[in-house]
Amino acid sequence: MNSITNNTMRVKRMNQEIVRQALKTMQQGTKSMIAQATGLSVATCGSILNELLNSGEIMELGLEQSSGGRPAMLYQYNQNFSYIACMIVRAGVKAHSLTYTIANLTGETIMEGYQEHERINPSIIYQTVDQLIDQFPQIRAIGIGIPGAVNQGVVNVSDIQELINIPLEAAIREKHGVEVILDNDMNLTVYGFYQKQGYEEEKSLAVVTFIEGSFPGAGMMVDGHIYRGSTRFAGEIAFLPLGISLEELYQQLHDRSTFHSIAGRSVSSLIAIMNPELVALTGSLVEYDDVELIRQECLKYIPEMHIPQLTLLEHPEEDYMYGLITMTLESLAYSLQLVEKRR
């Protein structure tokens, strides 16, 4: 395929996505309304609408109410044309868990589920994906959140040792022909938290978690974008050079007499590096009164004028799943035309 053909296909896919997103935003519209909203010609919009109609991605609602002229056909996006499956893997003190949500193309929940296992290994994840796709064959994308660092679809640091160095993303994509994203739990949590705020301007903020039975972690949004780092290791604050071993760090975080000092130094490091406007603290080790105590610790190292707003994020699991659903839907945005082979 030559470069001209490639460019033509790329423009076509771009125009399809423009029409698709316009119709999602409008909820319903005629060909001329969509042309006006997108800036594309009526002929181009008509051609794309016919293709989307034939694939089932949009639906005809009937003719619009006439205002004197010839009534035009109204179209609506079919939010149930495809589904996504989002899975959150957690490492607990006594057991590990897997929470999943099936959602449609507007992020509306279709089904939820929860599993608890003594340990979670790749086979459990693969089996769960198999079962969900068998039950919902219209699934076109899988999103998986992992407690650990992920680089190029492979977990390289995690509280769940069985998942390290396993190519989860590639294995699922190759078997099922779906889009797959595998990301760090804190990246997804901060992304969900950020998206929920509805900021009009790009902001910088962080979510820091201190969970019983686990090492601490952070998710960072810098100028409106997730900051992952060159090897996707950003946010692994358990590796800060605090002058103690990982074993000592774990012990001090789980001791109330030393928790605030360790947490304060970790948060201070983030403040010095990224200068965020807000830091949300979360995790089972953090109590409401700890927020001010950690702020006081930060003041030992950071001038007060640079101390961001510190707040307690009480329901991080909601932001986590929201971030995972949002990111998984984004991964699907440009691939719907490539998966018809699975129908």
Backbone as numpy.savetxt, mean C-alpha at the origin, in Angstrom:
# Nx Ny Nz CAx CAy CAz Cx Cy Cz
8.77 -6.01 -32.79 7.91 -4.83 -32.79 8.81 -3.58 -32.79
8.63 -2.69 -33.78 9.50 -1.53 -33.88 9.10 -0.43 -32.90
9.94 0.62 -32.84 9.72 1.68 -31.87 8.45 2.47 -32.13
8.08 2.61 -33.41 6.85 3.34 -33.75 5.65 2.59 -33.21
5.64 1.27 -33.42 4.53 0.46 -32.91 4.49 0.51 -31.39
5.66 0.44 -30.75 5.73 0.52 -29.29 5.16 1.83 -28.78
5.53 2.92 -29.43 5.03 4.23 -29.03 3.52 4.33 -29.21
3.04 3.76 -30.32 1.59 3.78 -30.58 0.83 3.03 -29.49
1.35 1.85 -29.12 0.71 1.05 -28.08 0.76 1.77 -26.74
1.88 2.44 -26.48 2.02 3.14 -25.21 1.02 4.30 -25.13
0.87 5.04 -26.21 -0.10 6.14 -26.24 -1.51 5.60 -26.08
-1.80 4.48 -26.73 -3.14 3.89 -26.63 -3.44 3.50 -25.19
-2.48 2.85 -24.54 -2.69 2.43 -23.15 -2.84 3.65 -22.24
-2.07 4.69 -22.52 -2.16 5.91 -21.72 -3.54 6.54 -21.87
-4.05 6.59 -23.10 -5.37 7.15 -23.34 -6.46 6.31 -22.69
-6.28 4.99 -22.73 -7.25 4.11 -22.07 -7.30 4.39 -20.57
-6.13 4.58 -19.99 -6.09 4.85 -18.55 -6.68 6.20 -18.22
-6.47 7.19 -19.08 -7.05 8.52 -18.88 -8.57 8.44 -18.89
-9.11 7.70 -19.86 -10.57 7.54 -19.95 -11.09 6.76 -18.74
-10.36 5.72 -18.39 -10.76 4.87 -17.26 -10.84 5.69 -15.96
-9.79 6.47 -15.70 -9.76 7.25 -14.47 -10.81 8.36 -14.48
-11.05 8.94 -15.64 -12.06 9.99 -15.74 -13.44 9.43 -15.43
-13.73 8.25 -15.95 -15.05 7.65 -15.72 -15.21 7.22 -14.27
-14.13 6.76 -13.65 -14.18 6.42 -12.22 -14.51 7.67 -11.40
-13.86 8.78 -11.76 -14.08 10.02 -11.02 -15.49 10.57 -11.24
-15.94 10.50 -12.49 -17.27 11.05 -12.83 -18.40 10.14 -12.36
-18.11 8.87 -12.16 -19.08 7.84 -11.80 -19.97 7.46 -12.98
-20.39 8.41 -13.76 -21.09 8.12 -15.01 -20.94 9.31 -15.95
-20.97 9.02 -17.25 -20.82 10.11 -18.20 -21.04 9.65 -19.63
-21.29 10.61 -20.51 -21.45 10.32 -21.93 -20.10 10.45 -22.62
-20.07 10.05 -23.88 -18.83 10.13 -24.67 -18.31 11.56 -24.74
-19.21 12.52 -24.97 -18.77 13.91 -25.08 -18.33 14.46 -23.72
-18.98 14.03 -22.65 -18.58 14.47 -21.32 -17.18 13.96 -20.97
-16.91 12.73 -21.36 -15.60 12.14 -21.10 -14.53 12.82 -21.95
-14.87 13.14 -23.20 -13.93 13.84 -24.07 -13.59 15.21 -23.49
-14.58 15.90 -22.97 -14.35 17.21 -22.38 -13.48 17.10 -21.12
-13.72 16.05 -20.32 -12.98 15.88 -19.07 -11.53 15.47 -19.31
-11.28 14.74 -20.39 -9.94 14.20 -20.64 -9.13 15.02 -21.62
-9.80 15.81 -22.45 -9.10 16.55 -23.47 -8.84 15.73 -24.72
-9.31 14.48 -24.74 -9.18 13.63 -25.92 -10.32 13.93 -26.89
-10.15 13.52 -28.13 -11.20 13.75 -29.11 -12.38 12.83 -28.84
-13.56 13.22 -29.32 -14.76 12.40 -29.15 -14.58 11.06 -29.84
-13.91 11.07 -30.99 -13.69 9.82 -31.74 -12.79 8.87 -30.95
-11.72 9.40 -30.37 -10.81 8.57 -29.58 -11.53 8.00 -28.37
-12.30 8.83 -27.69 -13.06 8.37 -26.52 -14.07 7.30 -26.92
-14.73 7.50 -28.06 -15.71 6.52 -28.52 -15.08 5.17 -28.78
-13.91 5.17 -29.41 -13.20 3.93 -29.70 -12.78 3.22 -28.41
-12.26 3.98 -27.45 -11.82 3.38 -26.18 -13.02 2.86 -25.40
-14.10 3.62 -25.38 -15.31 3.18 -24.66 -15.85 1.89 -25.23
-15.80 1.74 -26.54 -16.26 0.49 -27.16 -15.40 -0.70 -26.73
-14.09 -0.49 -26.67 -13.19 -1.56 -26.23 -13.46 -1.95 -24.78
-13.61 -0.94 -23.91 -13.86 -1.20 -22.50 -15.23 -1.83 -22.29
-16.18 -1.47 -23.13 -17.52 -2.05 -23.05 -17.48 -3.52 -23.46
-16.76 -3.83 -24.51 -16.66 -5.22 -24.97 -15.96 -6.12 -23.96
-15.02 -5.57 -23.20 -14.30 -6.37 -22.21 -15.08 -6.50 -20.91
-16.12 -5.68 -20.74 -16.91 -5.72 -19.52 -16.42 -4.76 -18.45
-15.42 -3.95 -18.79 -14.84 -3.04 -17.80 -15.74 -1.84 -17.53
-16.58 -1.49 -18.50 -17.57 -0.45 -18.28 -18.94 -1.00 -18.68
-19.99 -0.29 -18.26 -21.36 -0.73 -18.54 -22.16 0.44 -19.12
-23.13 0.10 -19.95 -24.07 1.10 -20.45 -25.22 1.24 -19.46
-25.56 2.50 -19.14 -26.67 2.76 -18.22 -27.95 3.13 -18.94
-27.86 3.27 -20.26 -29.02 3.73 -21.02 -28.80 5.15 -21.50
-29.78 5.69 -22.19 -29.66 7.04 -22.75 -29.88 8.08 -21.66
-29.10 9.17 -21.78 -29.27 10.26 -20.82 -30.60 10.94 -21.06
-31.06 11.67 -20.04 -32.32 12.39 -20.17 -32.16 13.51 -21.20
-33.04 13.54 -22.16 -32.91 14.49 -23.27 -33.23 15.91 -22.83
-32.44 16.84 -23.34 -32.71 18.26 -23.07 -33.06 18.97 -24.37
-33.54 18.21 -25.33 -33.95 18.79 -26.60 -33.23 18.19 -27.78
-31.93 17.82 -27.59 -31.16 17.22 -28.66 -31.28 15.71 -28.64
-30.44 15.08 -29.43 -30.44 13.62 -29.47 -29.77 13.09 -28.20
-30.46 12.25 -27.41 -29.87 11.75 -26.17 -28.66 10.85 -26.44
-27.67 10.93 -25.57 -26.45 10.14 -25.72 -26.42 9.03 -24.67
-25.64 8.00 -24.97 -25.51 6.87 -24.06 -24.68 7.26 -22.83
-25.16 6.84 -21.67 -24.42 7.04 -20.43 -23.60 5.80 -20.11
-22.36 5.98 -19.67 -21.50 4.86 -19.32 -21.11 4.95 -17.84
-20.89 3.79 -17.26 -20.46 3.72 -15.87 -19.34 2.70 -15.74
-18.36 3.01 -14.89 -17.27 2.06 -14.69 -17.77 0.87 -13.87
-17.37 -0.32 -14.27 -17.76 -1.55 -13.57 -16.75 -1.84 -12.47
-17.07 -1.42 -11.26 -16.13 -1.54 -10.16 -15.84 -2.99 -9.77
-16.68 -3.90 -10.23 -16.46 -5.32 -9.93 -15.88 -6.08 -11.13
-15.34 -5.32 -12.09 -14.72 -5.96 -13.24 -13.55 -6.84 -12.81
-12.79 -6.35 -11.84 -11.68 -7.12 -11.29 -11.64 -6.92 -9.79
-10.98 -7.84 -9.11 -10.76 -7.74 -7.67 -9.27 -7.73 -7.38
-8.94 -7.32 -6.16 -7.58 -7.46 -5.66 -7.64 -8.24 -4.35
-6.54 -8.92 -4.02 -6.43 -9.62 -2.74 -5.26 -9.01 -1.98
-5.51 -8.56 -0.76 -4.47 -7.95 0.06 -4.27 -8.78 1.32
-3.02 -9.15 1.58 -2.69 -10.02 2.70 -1.66 -9.36 3.60
-1.92 -9.38 4.89 -0.99 -8.83 5.88 -0.48 -9.96 6.75
0.83 -10.13 6.75 1.48 -11.17 7.56 2.04 -10.50 8.81
1.71 -11.05 9.98 2.19 -10.48 11.25 2.92 -11.54 12.07
3.95 -11.08 12.77 4.67 -11.94 13.70 4.22 -11.59 15.11
3.62 -12.55 15.80 3.16 -12.33 17.16 4.08 -12.98 18.16
3.83 -12.72 19.46 4.64 -13.30 20.51 4.39 -14.80 20.63
3.10 -15.19 20.59 2.74 -16.59 20.76 2.40 -17.28 19.43
1.96 -16.52 18.45 1.58 -17.10 17.15 1.70 -16.03 16.07
1.79 -16.48 14.83 1.80 -15.58 13.68 0.41 -15.56 13.08
0.12 -14.51 12.32 -1.22 -14.40 11.73 -1.16 -13.89 10.30
-2.23 -14.15 9.59 -2.39 -13.70 8.21 -3.81 -13.15 8.08
-3.90 -11.86 7.79 -5.19 -11.20 7.58 -5.32 -10.85 6.11
-6.47 -11.14 5.52 -6.63 -10.82 4.10 -7.96 -10.14 3.83
-7.95 -9.34 2.77 -9.13 -8.62 2.31 -9.23 -8.75 0.80
-10.41 -9.07 0.32 -10.71 -9.03 -1.11 -11.46 -7.73 -1.36
-10.99 -6.93 -2.31 -11.62 -5.64 -2.58 -11.85 -5.47 -4.08
-12.83 -4.63 -4.42 -13.07 -4.35 -5.84 -12.23 -3.17 -6.27
-12.48 -2.67 -7.48 -11.61 -1.66 -8.06 -11.79 -0.26 -7.46
-12.77 -0.10 -6.58 -12.90 1.16 -5.85 -12.41 1.01 -4.42
-11.86 -0.17 -4.09 -11.35 -0.41 -2.75 -12.41 -0.89 -1.79
-13.62 -1.12 -2.27 -14.70 -1.62 -1.41 -14.45 -3.07 -1.03
-14.59 -3.39 0.25 -14.32 -4.74 0.74 -15.41 -5.72 0.29
-14.97 -6.82 -0.30 -15.87 -7.88 -0.74 -15.90 -9.00 0.30
-14.74 -9.31 0.84 -14.65 -10.38 1.84 -13.40 -10.16 2.69
-13.46 -10.59 3.95 -12.30 -10.52 4.83 -12.06 -11.88 5.47
-10.82 -12.11 5.88 -10.51 -13.37 6.54 -9.31 -13.24 7.45
-9.17 -14.20 8.35 -8.07 -14.18 9.32 -7.63 -15.60 9.60
-6.33 -15.80 9.63 -5.76 -17.11 9.97 -4.70 -16.92 11.04
-4.58 -17.90 11.91 -3.53 -17.88 12.91 -2.74 -19.17 12.81
-1.43 -19.06 12.84 -0.56 -20.21 12.70 0.57 -20.12 13.73
1.06 -21.27 14.14 2.19 -21.28 15.06 3.38 -20.59 14.42
3.61 -20.89 13.14 4.62 -20.20 12.32 4.03 -20.02 10.93
4.47 -18.99 10.23 4.04 -18.78 8.84 5.23 -18.98 7.93
5.04 -19.84 6.94 6.09 -20.11 5.97 5.56 -19.83 4.57
6.39 -19.88 3.54 5.92 -19.58 2.18 4.76 -20.45 1.73
4.76 -21.72 2.12 3.69 -22.62 1.68 2.32 -22.14 2.13
2.24 -21.60 3.35 0.96 -21.09 3.85 0.49 -19.91 3.01
1.42 -19.04 2.65 1.06 -17.89 1.81 0.62 -18.35 0.42
1.38 -19.26 -0.18 1.02 -19.76 -1.50 -0.35 -20.44 -1.47
-0.61 -21.26 -0.47 -1.89 -21.96 -0.37 -3.05 -20.99 -0.21
-2.83 -19.95 0.57 -3.90 -18.96 0.76 -4.19 -18.23 -0.53
-3.13 -17.85 -1.27 -3.33 -17.20 -2.56 -4.08 -18.13 -3.51
-3.69 -19.41 -3.56 -4.37 -20.37 -4.42 -5.87 -20.43 -4.10
-6.19 -20.51 -2.81 -7.59 -20.63 -2.39 -8.39 -19.38 -2.75
-7.79 -18.21 -2.56 -8.51 -16.97 -2.85 -8.76 -16.82 -4.34
-7.78 -17.17 -5.17 -7.96 -17.06 -6.61 -8.95 -18.10 -7.12
-8.96 -19.28 -6.51 -9.96 -20.29 -6.87 -11.37 -19.78 -6.55
-11.50 -19.10 -5.42 -12.80 -18.59 -5.00 -13.20 -17.34 -5.77
-12.21 -16.51 -6.10 -12.48 -15.27 -6.83 -11.56 -15.18 -8.05
-11.92 -15.84 -9.15 -11.04 -15.87 -10.33 -10.84 -14.51 -10.98
-11.65 -13.51 -10.59 -11.47 -12.17 -11.16 -10.38 -11.38 -10.44
-9.68 -12.00 -9.50 -8.54 -11.33 -8.84 -7.45 -11.07 -9.87
-7.00 -9.82 -9.95 -5.99 -9.44 -10.92 -4.71 -8.91 -10.28
-4.72 -8.74 -8.96 -3.52 -8.24 -8.30 -3.50 -8.75 -6.86
-2.30 -9.04 -6.38 -2.08 -9.50 -5.01 -1.14 -8.53 -4.33
-1.50 -8.06 -3.15 -0.63 -7.22 -2.35 -0.34 -7.91 -1.03
0.93 -7.95 -0.64 1.33 -8.64 0.60 2.19 -7.71 1.44
1.81 -7.55 2.69 2.59 -6.75 3.63 3.37 -7.67 4.56
4.65 -7.38 4.74 5.56 -8.25 5.48 6.27 -7.44 6.58
6.46 -8.02 7.77 7.26 -7.34 8.79 8.74 -7.53 8.52
9.30 -6.66 7.70 10.71 -6.80 7.36 11.06 -5.98 6.14
12.32 -6.02 5.76 12.81 -5.29 4.59 12.63 -6.15 3.34
12.16 -5.51 2.26 11.91 -6.20 1.00 12.67 -5.48 -0.11
13.43 -6.23 -0.89 14.16 -5.65 -2.02 13.95 -6.52 -3.24
13.42 -5.92 -4.32 13.17 -6.63 -5.58 12.31 -7.88 -5.36
11.28 -7.73 -4.53 10.32 -8.82 -4.33 10.79 -9.93 -3.42
11.92 -9.73 -2.74 12.47 -10.76 -1.85 12.69 -10.16 -0.46
12.24 -10.87 0.57 12.43 -10.43 1.95 13.88 -10.73 2.35
14.58 -9.72 2.88 15.97 -9.97 3.29 16.21 -9.76 4.78
15.27 -9.09 5.46 15.31 -8.95 6.91 13.88 -9.08 7.41
13.65 -9.94 8.40 12.28 -10.12 8.88 12.26 -10.80 10.24
11.19 -10.52 10.99 10.96 -11.23 12.23 10.50 -12.66 11.97
10.11 -12.94 10.72 9.69 -14.29 10.34 10.79 -14.89 9.47
11.64 -15.67 10.09 12.84 -16.19 9.43 12.52 -17.04 8.20
11.38 -17.73 8.23 11.03 -18.64 7.13 10.80 -17.91 5.80
10.57 -16.61 5.86 10.28 -15.86 4.63 11.51 -15.20 4.01
12.62 -15.23 4.72 13.82 -14.56 4.24 14.43 -15.30 3.04
14.77 -14.50 2.01 15.40 -14.99 0.77 14.48 -15.87 -0.07
13.18 -15.78 0.15 12.21 -16.51 -0.66 11.61 -15.56 -1.70
11.66 -15.88 -2.99 11.13 -14.98 -4.03 9.60 -15.05 -4.11
8.94 -14.62 -3.07 7.48 -14.71 -2.99 6.80 -14.01 -4.16
7.23 -12.80 -4.44 6.59 -11.99 -5.48 6.65 -12.68 -6.84
7.83 -13.12 -7.23 8.00 -13.76 -8.54 7.25 -15.08 -8.62
7.26 -15.86 -7.55 6.60 -17.17 -7.57 5.10 -17.03 -7.77
4.48 -16.07 -7.10 3.03 -15.87 -7.24 2.69 -15.31 -8.61
3.50 -14.36 -9.07 3.25 -13.76 -10.39 3.35 -14.81 -11.51
4.37 -15.65 -11.43 4.58 -16.65 -12.48 3.49 -17.72 -12.47
3.03 -18.11 -11.30 2.01 -19.16 -11.23 0.64 -18.68 -11.67
0.28 -17.45 -11.26 -1.09 -17.00 -11.48 -1.23 -15.91 -12.53
-0.14 -15.34 -13.01 -0.22 -14.30 -14.02 -0.90 -13.04 -13.54
-0.72 -12.70 -12.27 -1.32 -11.49 -11.71 -0.23 -10.50 -11.34
-0.64 -9.24 -11.15 0.28 -8.25 -10.61 0.51 -8.58 -9.14
1.74 -8.43 -8.67 2.07 -8.72 -7.27 2.95 -7.62 -6.71
2.60 -7.14 -5.52 3.48 -6.24 -4.80 3.76 -6.85 -3.43
4.99 -6.73 -3.00 5.43 -7.21 -1.69 6.15 -6.05 -1.03
5.66 -5.60 0.12 6.27 -4.41 0.71 6.32 -4.52 2.22
7.13 -3.66 2.78 7.33 -3.57 4.21 6.08 -3.05 4.92
5.79 -3.59 6.10 4.59 -3.20 6.83 4.56 -1.71 7.17
5.71 -1.15 7.53 5.73 0.26 7.91 5.59 1.19 6.71
6.14 0.80 5.56 5.94 1.58 4.35 4.45 1.67 4.02
3.78 0.55 4.14 2.36 0.51 3.82 1.53 1.28 4.84
1.92 1.19 6.10 1.19 1.91 7.15 1.33 3.42 6.98
2.55 3.89 6.75 2.73 5.33 6.59 2.06 5.81 5.31
2.04 4.97 4.27 1.38 5.36 3.02 -0.12 5.48 3.22
-0.71 4.51 3.94 -2.14 4.58 4.22 -2.49 5.77 5.08
-1.69 6.01 6.12 -1.91 7.16 7.01 -1.83 8.46 6.22
-0.82 8.57 5.36 -0.62 9.78 4.57 -1.79 10.01 3.62
-2.20 8.96 2.92 -3.28 9.09 1.94 -4.59 9.50 2.60
-4.82 9.04 3.81 -6.06 9.37 4.52 -6.13 10.85 4.91
-4.98 11.50 5.04 -4.97 12.89 5.48 -5.49 13.85 4.40
-5.38 13.44 3.15 -5.85 14.30 2.06 -5.10 15.61 1.94
-3.78 15.55 2.15 -2.98 16.77 2.06 -3.06 17.39 0.66
-3.16 18.71 0.62 -3.16 19.41 -0.66 -1.73 19.66 -1.15
-0.79 19.73 -0.21 0.62 19.90 -0.56 1.40 18.71 -0.06
2.53 18.43 -0.71 3.35 17.29 -0.31 3.98 17.53 1.05
3.91 16.52 1.90 4.41 16.63 3.27 5.44 15.54 3.54
6.17 15.72 4.65 7.11 14.71 5.13 6.69 14.29 6.53
6.52 12.99 6.72 6.11 12.48 8.03 6.60 11.05 8.18
6.52 10.55 9.40 6.97 9.19 9.68 6.02 8.51 10.65
5.93 7.19 10.54 5.23 6.37 11.51 6.26 5.42 12.10
6.36 5.41 13.43 7.34 4.58 14.13 6.60 3.60 15.02
6.97 2.34 14.94 6.25 1.33 15.72 7.17 0.61 16.69
6.63 0.38 17.89 7.31 -0.39 18.93 6.34 -1.47 19.39
6.51 -2.68 18.88 5.58 -3.77 19.12 6.20 -4.81 20.03
5.42 -5.30 20.97 5.88 -6.37 21.85 6.30 -7.59 21.03
7.47 -8.10 21.35 7.96 -9.30 20.68 8.67 -9.05 19.38
8.80 -7.77 18.97 9.44 -7.46 17.69 10.43 -6.32 17.86
11.28 -6.14 16.85 12.17 -5.00 16.83 11.42 -3.80 16.24
11.85 -2.58 16.56 11.15 -1.39 16.07 11.38 -1.17 14.58
10.48 -0.41 13.99 10.60 -0.08 12.57 9.94 1.26 12.30
10.21 1.81 11.13 9.63 3.10 10.76 9.29 3.12 9.28
8.25 3.85 8.96 7.89 4.13 7.58 7.97 5.63 7.37
8.53 6.06 6.24 8.77 7.48 6.01 8.20 7.96 4.69
7.48 9.07 4.75 7.05 9.78 3.55 7.87 11.05 3.47
8.62 11.23 2.40 9.44 12.43 2.20 8.92 13.18 0.99
8.44 14.38 1.23 7.86 15.21 0.16 6.80 14.44 -0.62
5.95 13.71 0.10 4.81 13.04 -0.52 5.10 11.69 -1.13
6.32 11.17 -0.95 6.68 9.88 -1.53 7.29 8.97 -0.47
6.99 7.68 -0.56 7.60 6.73 0.36 9.10 6.73 0.14
9.84 6.83 1.23 11.30 6.74 1.11 11.72 5.33 1.52
12.25 4.58 0.55 12.64 3.20 0.79 14.16 3.02 0.85
14.89 3.88 0.21 16.34 3.74 0.16 16.78 2.88 -1.01
18.09 2.83 -1.26 18.62 2.16 -2.45 18.41 0.65 -2.42
18.45 0.04 -1.24 18.21 -1.41 -1.14 16.95 -1.69 -0.34
16.07 -0.70 -0.24 14.78 -0.83 0.46 14.96 -1.14 1.94
16.05 -0.63 2.52 16.37 -0.89 3.92 15.99 0.29 4.82
15.59 1.40 4.23 15.25 2.59 5.01 14.13 2.28 5.99
14.28 2.78 7.20 13.27 2.58 8.22 13.56 1.45 9.19
14.62 0.68 8.93 14.98 -0.42 9.83 15.78 0.16 11.01
15.07 0.87 11.88 15.73 1.62 12.94 16.30 0.72 14.04
16.00 -0.56 14.01 16.62 -1.48 14.97 18.13 -1.55 14.75
18.58 -1.14 13.56 20.00 -1.21 13.23 20.72 0.11 13.47
20.07 1.08 14.11 20.76 2.32 14.45 21.92 2.02 15.40
23.04 2.71 15.24 24.21 2.46 16.10 24.03 3.06 17.49
23.23 2.42 18.30 22.92 2.92 19.63 23.92 2.45 20.68
24.91 1.69 20.23 25.95 1.25 21.14 25.60 0.01 21.93
24.54 -0.67 21.51 24.13 -1.91 22.18 23.81 -2.95 21.11
23.81 -4.20 21.50 23.49 -5.29 20.57 21.98 -5.36 20.34
21.58 -6.12 19.33 20.16 -6.29 19.06 19.45 -6.94 20.25
20.14 -7.86 20.91 19.55 -8.53 22.08 19.32 -7.51 23.20
20.30 -6.63 23.42 20.15 -5.60 24.45 19.06 -4.60 24.07
19.00 -4.26 22.80 17.95 -3.35 22.32 16.58 -3.93 22.61
16.41 -5.20 22.29 15.14 -5.88 22.52 14.76 -5.82 24.00
15.71 -6.11 24.86 15.46 -6.12 26.30 15.09 -4.73 26.82
15.81 -3.72 26.36 15.57 -2.37 26.86 14.24 -1.80 26.37
13.84 -2.18 25.16 12.53 -1.74 24.66 11.39 -2.38 25.44
11.61 -3.57 25.95 10.57 -4.27 26.70 10.65 -4.02 28.20
11.50 -3.10 28.60 11.64 -2.71 30.01 11.17 -1.27 30.13
10.14 -1.01 30.93 9.57 0.33 31.02 10.57 1.35 31.56
11.56 0.91 32.30 12.53 1.85 32.85 13.52 2.35 31.81
13.65 1.65 30.70 14.60 2.04 29.65 13.92 2.32 28.31
12.63 2.02 28.22 11.91 2.16 26.94 11.98 3.57 26.37
11.71 4.58 27.22 11.60 5.95 26.71 12.94 6.48 26.19
14.02 6.07 26.84 15.34 6.50 26.38 15.66 5.94 25.00
15.42 4.65 24.82 15.68 4.02 23.52 14.76 4.57 22.45
13.47 4.69 22.77 12.51 5.21 21.79 12.84 6.65 21.43
13.23 7.46 22.42 13.56 8.85 22.16 14.77 9.02 21.27
15.78 8.18 21.48 16.97 8.27 20.62 16.65 7.81 19.19
15.78 6.81 19.05 15.40 6.34 17.72 14.63 7.41 16.96
13.67 8.04 17.65 12.88 9.10 17.02 13.76 10.31 16.72
14.69 10.63 17.61 15.60 11.76 17.38 16.44 11.55 16.12
16.85 10.32 15.88 17.62 10.02 14.67 16.80 10.30 13.42
15.53 9.92 13.45 14.66 10.19 12.30 14.48 11.68 12.09
14.30 12.41 13.19 14.11 13.86 13.09 15.34 14.51 12.47
16.52 14.10 12.92 17.75 14.69 12.41 17.97 14.38 10.93
17.53 13.21 10.50 17.77 12.79 9.12 16.73 13.35 8.16
15.44 13.27 8.53 14.39 13.63 7.56 13.60 14.88 7.90
13.75 15.43 9.13 13.08 16.68 9.51 11.59 16.66 9.16
10.84 15.68 9.70 9.42 15.56 9.34 8.54 16.59 10.06
7.35 16.79 9.53 6.39 17.68 10.18 5.63 16.94 11.28
5.55 15.63 11.16 4.79 14.84 12.12 5.42 13.46 12.25
5.44 12.94 13.47 5.84 11.56 13.73 4.71 10.90 14.51
4.14 9.84 13.95 3.08 9.10 14.62 3.69 7.87 15.27
3.48 7.72 16.57 4.00 6.59 17.32 2.91 5.54 17.48
3.29 4.28 17.36 2.30 3.24 17.47 2.95 1.95 17.96
2.15 0.94 18.21 2.66 -0.34 18.69 2.21 -0.63 20.11
2.16 -1.88 20.47 1.65 -2.29 21.78 2.53 -1.84 22.94
3.78 -1.46 22.68 4.66 -0.99 23.75 4.46 0.49 24.06
3.71 1.20 23.21 3.53 2.64 23.38 2.18 2.93 24.05
2.23 3.67 25.14 1.03 4.10 25.83 0.81 5.59 25.59
-0.39 6.06 25.89 -0.73 7.45 25.61 0.25 8.43 26.25
0.57 8.21 27.53 1.46 9.13 28.24 2.90 9.07 27.74
3.23 8.01 26.98 4.60 7.87 26.47 4.95 8.94 25.43
3.94 9.46 24.75 4.21 10.42 23.68 4.97 11.63 24.21
4.50 12.20 25.32 5.17 13.37 25.89 6.53 12.99 26.46
6.64 11.81 27.07 7.92 11.37 27.63 8.96 11.17 26.53
8.54 10.65 25.39 9.45 10.48 24.26 9.83 11.84 23.68
8.88 12.76 23.68 9.19 14.12 23.21 10.27 14.75 24.10
10.14 14.56 25.39 11.14 15.12 26.31 12.51 14.48 26.07
12.53 13.20 25.75 13.80 12.55 25.41 14.42 13.16 24.16
13.57 13.43 23.16 14.05 14.03 21.91 14.66 15.41 22.15
14.11 16.15 23.10 14.61 17.48 23.39 16.03 17.46 23.96
16.48 16.29 24.40 17.86 16.18 24.88 18.85 16.23 23.73
18.36 15.94 22.52 19.25 15.83 21.36 18.91 16.82 20.24
17.64 17.22 20.14 17.17 18.03 19.03 16.65 19.38 19.54
17.06 20.50 18.95 16.52 21.81 19.34 15.00 21.82 19.19
14.33 22.49 20.11 12.86 22.44 20.15 12.21 22.91 18.86
12.81 23.89 18.19 12.20 24.41 16.97 12.11 23.35 15.86
12.89 22.26 15.98 12.89 21.22 14.96 12.10 19.97 15.38
11.54 20.02 16.59 10.75 18.87 17.05 9.41 18.87 16.32
9.09 17.80 15.62 7.80 17.74 14.90 6.64 17.46 15.86
5.45 17.53 15.33 4.29 17.10 16.11 4.41 15.60 16.36
4.27 15.19 17.61 4.27 13.77 17.96 2.86 13.38 18.34
2.39 12.27 17.80 1.03 11.83 18.07 0.99 10.32 18.22
-0.08 9.83 18.82 -0.26 8.39 18.98 -1.21 7.88 17.91
-0.78 6.91 17.14 -1.62 6.28 16.12 -2.25 5.05 16.75
-3.53 5.16 17.09 -4.18 4.13 17.90 -4.66 2.93 17.11
-4.95 3.10 15.83 -5.46 2.00 15.01 -4.62 1.84 13.74
-3.35 1.49 13.89 -2.47 1.41 12.71 -2.88 0.33 11.73
-3.58 -0.71 12.21 -3.99 -1.78 11.30 -4.92 -1.27 10.20
-5.71 -0.24 10.51 -6.60 0.34 9.50 -5.79 1.08 8.44
-4.79 1.84 8.88 -3.94 2.55 7.92 -3.11 1.57 7.10
-2.66 0.50 7.75 -1.86 -0.54 7.09 -2.65 -1.15 5.93
-3.87 -1.61 6.21 -4.66 -2.24 5.16 -5.07 -1.22 4.09
-5.37 0.00 4.51 -5.73 1.04 3.54 -4.56 1.32 2.59
-3.36 1.39 3.16 -2.18 1.60 2.33 -1.93 0.46 1.39
-2.13 -0.77 1.87 -1.92 -1.94 1.02 -2.94 -2.00 -0.11
-4.20 -1.73 0.21 -5.25 -1.72 -0.83 -4.95 -0.64 -1.86
-4.62 0.56 -1.40 -4.35 1.67 -2.32 -3.17 1.36 -3.24
-2.09 0.83 -2.66 -0.90 0.54 -3.46 -1.16 -0.61 -4.44
-1.94 -1.60 -4.02 -2.25 -2.73 -4.91 -3.13 -2.28 -6.07
-4.08 -1.41 -5.80 -4.91 -0.87 -6.88 -4.06 -0.05 -7.85
-3.10 0.69 -7.33 -2.22 1.47 -8.20 -1.38 0.56 -9.09
-0.97 -0.58 -8.56 -0.17 -1.51 -9.36 -0.98 -2.09 -10.51
-2.29 -2.11 -10.34 -3.18 -2.69 -11.35 -3.57 -1.70 -12.43
-3.37 -0.43 -12.17 -3.92 0.62 -13.02 -3.54 0.48 -14.49
-2.31 0.04 -14.79 -1.86 -0.01 -16.17 -1.79 -1.43 -16.71
-2.39 -2.39 -16.01 -2.21 -3.78 -16.44 -3.50 -4.51 -16.78
-4.64 -3.86 -16.66 -5.91 -4.55 -16.89 -6.00 -5.12 -18.30
-5.40 -4.45 -19.27 -5.50 -4.92 -20.65 -4.59 -6.12 -20.92
-3.71 -6.44 -19.97 -2.74 -7.49 -20.19 -3.13 -8.84 -19.61
-4.29 -8.91 -18.93 -4.64 -10.12 -18.20 -5.86 -10.84 -18.77
-6.30 -10.44 -19.93 -7.47 -11.08 -20.52 -7.23 -12.58 -20.79
-5.95 -12.96 -20.90 -5.62 -14.34 -21.15 -6.09 -15.25 -20.02
-6.31 -14.68 -18.82 -6.76 -15.50 -17.70 -8.26 -15.69 -17.71
-8.97 -15.03 -18.58 -10.44 -15.16 -18.60 -10.85 -16.45 -19.27
